[in-house]
Amino acid sequence: MKLAPAVVATLIASSTVIAQSAPKSVTVPITLDHNRVVIDVYIPLPDGTSKRVRAWVDSGNSGMTMSQRVAALVGPVSCDKQLCTAKPPSEILVGGLKISVHDVHEAHAPAGVPTDLMDPGMGTEINLPSTVLRNYDVVIDYPNRQFTIGEPGSLTFKGDSAKVLISASGLIQVPSKIEGPIYNLALDVGASISLISSSLLTGWQKAHPTWPVMHGAVGAANMWGTPDEAQWEMVRVHELPFGATRLANVAVAPFAGNRLDFFAKRAGVPTIGLIGGNALRQYVVGIDYAHSAVYLQRTSAAAPDMDVVGLTLHPENDGRYTVLGVADFEGKPSVPEVKAGDALLGVDGAPATGATMGQVWSLLGGTPGQTRSLTLERDGKRFTADAPVRRFLSPKAAAHSPRKTAPKQH
């Protein structure tokens, strides 16, 4: 059937409008939860509808993880005692931009945790892994809480640029010259704290005895609530080169040898650790995957990052938080009334049960000298304890270090 010229013109105009309306890039707000970048996304479902869920932007992980609930909505799920295997969604919509997931062949969901969570202590139901992000331009504006993603070439990057190594699965390693040797450090916006090889960190401490040190993971260092976090020896590194940028007063946790070996094997190159969200909160971070480049632009002043109550917590499957340990402050337990094994139920009247790790640590944070009223449970009995907010790993001591960067290893 031959169409009238006016009809043809109308159809062409309509097609042009549709093509022009499809965005090449989008910017959406960030919820910074425990230094982790969380955004809203839409998941298309087989019945033609879509589901809005919270997504974790995770450049340091190549695998896709979903909650069991979302996995079941997308397609068939097969589970054993520890893990469920599921079909990935056909695509993910971020602010109206269709994000392809064609490089993800299967997704996983944890078994034995609430069906609407990826992991205890997190409020997300899916992650955007490196295998998805690597096909786009990405900008994370930490100070302004904005996430931008776009087609390659659609974004403008600003700041100090560095050429980086990107694995086939999109994992990023940033070559960094640290007092002579060049080490690789991962860029992991999915991590709440930065991690450095435990053996390397020991050498740095010996060379810099004035660098602040503490035992026990508090605040952002309390990443997942694994048992070893209560014994971690945390260090504040006075200055840490990261590509073309020199990061100041970075709190780092030890990266155990076996975990670091797994991390390096997955990255495909030797590495000494990763830079996480705690070191990036002052920066706009741009990732130009197509040209293997990372940009860091500092746009805000440093803010205290360890002004908290000195507890190390473990998120339970039922939404409660168990105390793993109490950090010392000036040689004494910072909250002497609290013991390992106590359950933290609330802070200043706000419930901790059912909250995310980021929300709980927001409740436990404040200004040094303030007091938080903790509601706890021990042996089935509730009690309260007043807990002071302390400034752990105070960077003031780091300024007196005789050398400004991490030491060379021999």
PLY file of the C-alpha trace (Angstrom):
ply
format ascii 1.0
element vertex 410
property float x
property float y
property float z
element edge 409
property int vertex1
property int vertex2
end_header
0.00 0.00 0.00
1.36 3.38 -1.02
1.19 6.06 1.68
0.39 9.67 0.97
3.38 12.04 1.16
1.91 13.84 4.16
1.56 10.54 6.04
5.14 9.56 5.18
6.39 12.93 6.41
4.47 12.50 9.67
5.92 9.03 10.25
9.46 10.25 9.56
8.98 13.16 11.93
7.60 10.84 14.62
10.55 8.48 14.23
12.95 11.39 14.51
11.29 12.58 17.72
11.46 9.05 19.20
15.11 8.71 18.23
15.94 12.10 19.69
14.05 11.35 22.91
16.15 8.29 23.71
18.88 9.62 26.05
22.54 8.90 25.42
23.35 9.51 29.07
21.44 9.98 32.31
22.14 11.33 35.78
20.35 9.91 38.81
20.62 10.57 42.55
22.81 8.43 44.77
22.09 7.09 48.21
25.53 6.75 49.75
25.00 3.83 52.11
28.11 2.83 54.05
30.18 4.56 51.33
28.49 2.33 48.75
26.82 3.87 45.70
23.14 2.86 45.62
20.67 3.96 42.91
17.13 3.15 41.78
16.81 1.01 38.65
13.95 -0.69 36.81
13.99 -4.38 35.93
11.81 -5.47 32.95
9.73 -8.56 33.80
8.53 -11.33 31.47
4.90 -10.14 31.69
5.82 -6.78 30.15
5.81 -4.81 33.40
8.86 -3.54 35.27
9.96 -3.51 38.89
11.81 -0.69 40.63
14.58 -1.98 42.88
17.62 -0.61 44.67
20.90 -1.35 42.87
24.48 -1.35 44.14
27.06 0.09 41.72
30.00 -2.28 42.09
33.02 -1.71 39.86
35.08 -4.20 41.89
32.92 -7.25 41.20
32.43 -8.97 37.84
29.51 -11.18 38.84
25.85 -10.20 39.02
24.00 -10.86 42.26
20.27 -10.49 42.88
17.91 -11.11 45.74
15.89 -14.30 45.51
12.76 -12.19 45.11
14.03 -10.37 42.02
15.57 -13.55 40.64
12.18 -15.29 40.86
10.48 -12.35 39.15
12.94 -12.44 36.24
12.88 -16.18 35.57
13.52 -19.71 36.88
15.72 -20.08 39.96
17.70 -23.13 41.03
18.99 -23.24 44.62
21.18 -25.39 46.83
21.87 -24.76 50.52
24.15 -21.77 49.92
23.52 -20.30 46.47
20.79 -19.83 43.90
21.48 -19.61 40.18
19.16 -17.46 38.12
18.66 -15.93 34.69
19.84 -12.30 34.49
17.31 -9.65 33.49
17.07 -8.85 29.77
18.24 -5.29 30.50
18.30 -2.71 33.28
16.83 0.76 33.03
18.64 3.62 34.75
16.84 6.95 34.53
15.27 5.99 31.20
18.53 4.70 29.67
18.49 1.01 28.71
21.59 -0.66 30.11
22.62 -3.83 28.33
23.49 -6.90 30.37
24.36 -9.11 27.40
27.79 -9.93 28.89
26.16 -11.44 32.00
25.37 -15.09 31.32
23.96 -16.00 34.71
23.23 -14.31 38.00
23.37 -15.59 41.55
21.25 -15.06 44.63
22.30 -16.00 48.16
20.34 -18.74 49.88
19.50 -18.60 53.57
19.05 -14.82 53.75
15.86 -12.74 53.52
14.47 -13.17 50.01
14.36 -9.41 49.38
18.08 -8.83 50.09
21.34 -9.55 48.33
23.18 -9.72 51.63
22.37 -9.07 55.29
22.99 -5.43 56.15
22.38 -4.19 52.62
19.17 -2.66 51.29
19.83 -3.54 47.65
18.37 -6.30 45.47
20.74 -6.26 42.49
24.21 -5.02 41.64
25.61 -3.34 38.54
28.88 -5.27 38.15
31.97 -4.40 36.15
30.82 -6.63 33.28
27.87 -4.26 32.80
29.61 -0.96 33.58
32.54 -1.58 31.20
30.36 -0.90 28.16
29.61 2.68 29.24
31.04 5.98 30.38
30.55 6.41 34.13
30.85 9.41 36.47
30.27 9.17 40.21
29.98 12.54 41.93
30.37 11.66 45.62
30.03 15.19 47.08
26.83 15.94 45.12
25.49 12.37 45.37
25.00 11.87 41.62
25.60 8.90 39.30
25.91 9.45 35.56
26.10 6.71 32.95
26.14 7.06 29.20
27.13 5.59 25.89
30.87 5.66 25.15
31.91 9.17 24.19
28.79 10.81 25.63
30.35 12.15 28.85
32.98 14.81 29.56
35.59 13.85 32.12
37.44 16.27 34.39
40.26 16.03 36.87
43.57 14.21 37.09
43.65 11.43 34.52
45.47 8.12 34.69
45.81 5.26 32.24
44.56 2.08 33.85
44.47 -1.67 33.28
41.02 -3.09 32.62
40.44 -6.82 32.61
38.17 -8.62 30.16
35.46 -8.52 32.82
35.86 -4.78 33.43
37.85 -4.85 36.68
40.06 -1.76 37.02
43.64 -1.64 38.28
45.36 1.74 38.59
49.19 1.66 38.32
50.47 3.87 41.14
54.06 4.93 41.77
54.68 4.61 45.49
58.20 5.77 46.35
59.83 4.20 43.33
58.03 0.92 42.63
54.82 0.91 40.64
52.03 -1.07 42.26
48.54 -1.81 40.98
45.60 -0.66 43.10
42.03 -1.52 42.16
39.32 1.12 41.86
36.42 -0.44 43.74
33.49 1.94 44.26
31.58 -1.00 45.74
33.90 -1.23 48.76
33.19 0.82 51.87
36.86 0.88 52.98
40.26 0.70 51.26
42.31 -2.48 51.64
46.08 -2.91 51.36
48.17 -6.10 51.38
48.68 -7.04 55.03
52.39 -7.79 54.53
52.96 -4.50 52.71
51.00 -2.62 55.36
53.19 -4.11 58.09
56.28 -2.72 56.36
54.68 0.70 56.00
53.85 0.78 59.70
57.44 0.01 60.67
58.71 2.81 58.45
56.10 5.25 59.81
55.68 4.62 63.54
53.70 7.85 64.00
50.92 6.81 61.62
47.70 6.27 63.61
46.85 2.62 64.29
43.88 0.94 65.95
42.55 -2.58 66.44
39.04 -3.44 65.32
36.99 -2.38 62.31
34.66 0.50 63.15
32.62 2.74 60.87
33.20 2.14 57.17
35.86 -0.45 57.98
33.12 -2.69 59.37
32.47 -3.85 55.80
30.50 -7.07 56.09
30.81 -8.03 59.73
33.11 -11.01 59.20
34.65 -12.38 62.42
38.18 -11.27 61.50
37.12 -7.60 61.29
37.15 -7.37 65.10
40.91 -8.16 65.00
41.88 -5.99 62.04
44.76 -3.58 62.61
43.60 -0.40 60.92
46.13 2.19 59.73
45.74 5.75 58.48
48.17 6.29 55.61
49.31 9.91 55.49
49.49 10.08 51.70
48.79 7.37 49.16
49.46 7.88 45.43
46.64 6.56 43.26
47.39 7.01 39.60
47.89 10.77 39.09
46.18 11.65 42.38
47.65 11.75 45.87
45.02 10.67 48.37
45.49 12.15 51.84
44.93 10.51 55.23
43.40 7.30 53.92
42.13 4.79 56.47
43.05 1.32 55.25
42.38 -2.20 56.44
44.65 -5.22 55.95
44.04 -7.41 52.90
44.84 -10.97 54.02
47.11 -13.00 51.74
44.59 -15.63 50.66
41.92 -13.05 49.87
44.40 -10.82 48.06
45.59 -13.77 45.96
42.00 -14.49 44.90
41.46 -10.80 44.14
44.65 -10.62 42.03
43.79 -13.82 40.15
40.39 -12.41 39.27
41.96 -9.11 38.13
44.51 -10.93 35.98
47.46 -8.81 37.20
49.45 -8.45 40.43
47.82 -6.04 42.86
48.42 -4.72 46.37
44.80 -3.92 47.21
41.98 -1.56 46.42
40.82 1.99 46.92
37.26 2.06 48.23
34.57 4.64 48.84
36.08 6.01 52.05
38.99 7.52 50.06
36.76 8.88 47.28
34.13 10.86 49.18
35.73 14.22 48.23
35.98 13.36 44.54
34.13 13.18 41.28
35.28 9.88 39.80
35.12 9.41 36.04
35.65 6.05 34.35
36.33 6.06 30.60
36.26 2.32 29.99
36.60 2.69 26.22
39.95 4.48 26.58
41.19 2.72 29.74
41.33 5.94 31.74
40.20 7.08 35.19
39.69 10.69 36.25
39.62 12.07 39.79
38.54 15.63 40.53
38.52 16.82 44.13
35.54 19.10 44.71
35.09 19.17 48.50
37.13 19.34 51.67
37.98 16.31 53.76
35.50 15.40 56.48
36.05 13.16 59.52
35.40 9.54 58.60
35.98 7.69 61.86
33.97 9.76 64.39
31.86 6.88 65.69
31.02 4.62 68.59
33.72 1.95 68.86
31.86 -1.26 68.01
32.39 -3.93 65.35
29.05 -5.42 64.25
27.77 -8.45 62.40
24.45 -8.25 60.49
22.30 -11.32 61.12
19.84 -12.91 58.69
16.94 -11.85 60.91
17.88 -8.17 60.59
19.53 -7.86 64.00
23.13 -6.78 64.66
25.47 -8.75 66.90
28.50 -7.11 68.52
31.73 -8.81 67.38
34.04 -6.64 69.45
34.64 -3.34 71.21
37.52 -1.17 70.00
40.00 0.27 72.48
40.50 4.01 72.77
43.63 5.30 74.49
44.30 1.81 75.83
40.86 1.15 77.30
37.62 -0.34 75.92
35.71 2.52 74.31
32.36 1.13 75.50
33.16 -1.01 78.57
29.52 -1.91 79.26
29.22 -3.76 75.94
30.56 -7.26 75.25
31.01 -9.41 72.19
27.83 -11.39 71.63
25.48 -8.60 72.70
22.75 -7.70 70.22
22.46 -4.04 69.25
18.73 -3.30 68.97
18.64 0.49 68.78
20.52 3.79 68.97
18.98 6.88 70.61
15.54 5.31 70.29
15.89 4.50 66.58
15.74 0.79 65.74
18.88 -0.92 64.44
17.06 -4.14 63.59
16.16 -4.17 59.92
18.37 -1.18 59.08
21.27 -1.30 56.63
24.88 -1.18 57.79
25.10 2.37 56.47
22.03 3.44 58.42
23.28 1.86 61.63
26.66 3.53 61.31
24.99 6.86 60.63
23.22 6.42 63.97
26.50 5.50 65.64
28.36 8.49 64.19
28.54 12.07 65.42
30.90 14.58 66.91
33.54 13.47 69.43
32.22 14.10 72.92
28.63 13.28 72.04
26.99 10.26 73.64
24.79 7.68 72.00
22.26 5.71 74.03
22.45 2.08 72.97
19.67 -0.46 73.46
21.15 -3.93 73.70
20.19 -7.47 74.55
22.27 -10.04 76.42
21.09 -13.51 77.37
17.51 -12.54 76.53
17.51 -9.40 78.70
17.44 -5.85 77.39
19.61 -3.09 78.83
20.92 0.32 77.84
24.43 1.72 77.73
25.77 5.21 77.07
28.45 5.09 74.37
30.74 8.03 73.59
31.53 9.03 70.03
35.30 8.90 69.58
37.63 10.12 66.83
39.39 6.92 65.85
42.52 7.04 63.68
42.86 10.79 64.15
44.82 12.09 61.15
46.58 14.72 63.27
49.28 12.27 64.30
49.91 11.35 60.66
51.04 14.89 59.88
54.16 14.37 62.00
55.35 11.39 59.96
58.94 12.01 58.80
58.12 10.79 55.27
55.09 11.66 53.20
54.37 8.54 51.20
54.26 4.85 51.74
57.71 3.27 51.96
59.49 1.24 49.35
59.50 -2.51 49.84
62.73 -4.50 49.52
0 1
1 2
2 3
3 4
4 5
5 6
6 7
7 8
8 9
9 10
10 11
11 12
12 13
13 14
14 15
15 16
16 17
17 18
18 19
19 20
20 21
21 22
22 23
23 24
24 25
25 26
26 27
27 28
28 29
29 30
30 31
31 32
32 33
33 34
34 35
35 36
36 37
37 38
38 39
39 40
40 41
41 42
42 43
43 44
44 45
45 46
46 47
47 48
48 49
49 50
50 51
51 52
52 53
53 54
54 55
55 56
56 57
57 58
58 59
59 60
60 61
61 62
62 63
63 64
64 65
65 66
66 67
67 68
68 69
69 70
70 71
71 72
72 73
73 74
74 75
75 76
76 77
77 78
78 79
79 80
80 81
81 82
82 83
83 84
84 85
85 86
86 87
87 88
88 89
89 90
90 91
91 92
92 93
93 94
94 95
95 96
96 97
97 98
98 99
99 100
100 101
101 102
102 103
103 104
104 105
105 106
106 107
107 108
108 109
109 110
110 111
111 112
112 113
113 114
114 115
115 116
116 117
117 118
118 119
119 120
120 121
121 122
122 123
123 124
124 125
125 126
126 127
127 128
128 129
129 130
130 131
131 132
132 133
133 134
134 135
135 136
136 137
137 138
138 139
139 140
140 141
141 142
142 143
143 144
144 145
145 146
146 147
147 148
148 149
149 150
150 151
151 152
152 153
153 154
154 155
155 156
156 157
157 158
158 159
159 160
160 161
161 162
162 163
163 164
164 165
165 166
166 167
167 168
168 169
169 170
170 171
171 172
172 173
173 174
174 175
175 176
176 177
177 178
178 179
179 180
180 181
181 182
182 183
183 184
184 185
185 186
186 187
187 188
188 189
189 190
190 191
191 192
192 193
193 194
194 195
195 196
196 197
197 198
198 199
199 200
200 201
201 202
202 203
203 204
204 205
205 206
206 207
207 208
208 209
209 210
210 211
211 212
212 213
213 214
214 215
215 216
216 217
217 218
218 219
219 220
220 221
221 222
222 223
223 224
224 225
225 226
226 227
227 228
228 229
229 230
230 231
231 232
232 233
233 234
234 235
235 236
236 237
237 238
238 239
239 240
240 241
241 242
242 243
243 244
244 245
245 246
246 247
247 248
248 249
249 250
250 251
251 252
252 253
253 254
254 255
255 256
256 257
257 258
258 259
259 260
260 261
261 262
262 263
263 264
264 265
265 266
266 267
267 268
268 269
269 270
270 271
271 272
272 273
273 274
274 275
275 276
276 277
277 278
278 279
279 280
280 281
281 282
282 283
283 284
284 285
285 286
286 287
287 288
288 289
289 290
290 291
291 292
292 293
293 294
294 295
295 296
296 297
297 298
298 299
299 300
300 301
301 302
302 303
303 304
304 305
305 306
306 307
307 308
308 309
309 310
310 311
311 312
312 313
313 314
314 315
315 316
316 317
317 318
318 319
319 320
320 321
321 322
322 323
323 324
324 325
325 326
326 327
327 328
328 329
329 330
330 331
331 332
332 333
333 334
334 335
335 336
336 337
337 338
338 339
339 340
340 341
341 342
342 343
343 344
344 345
345 346
346 347
347 348
348 349
349 350
350 351
351 352
352 353
353 354
354 355
355 356
356 357
357 358
358 359
359 360
360 361
361 362
362 363
363 364
364 365
365 366
366 367
367 368
368 369
369 370
370 371
371 372
372 373
373 374
374 375
375 376
376 377
377 378
378 379
379 380
380 381
381 382
382 383
383 384
384 385
385 386
386 387
387 388
388 389
389 390
390 391
391 392
392 393
393 394
394 395
395 396
396 397
397 398
398 399
399 400
400 401
401 402
402 403
403 404
404 405
405 406
406 407
407 408
408 409
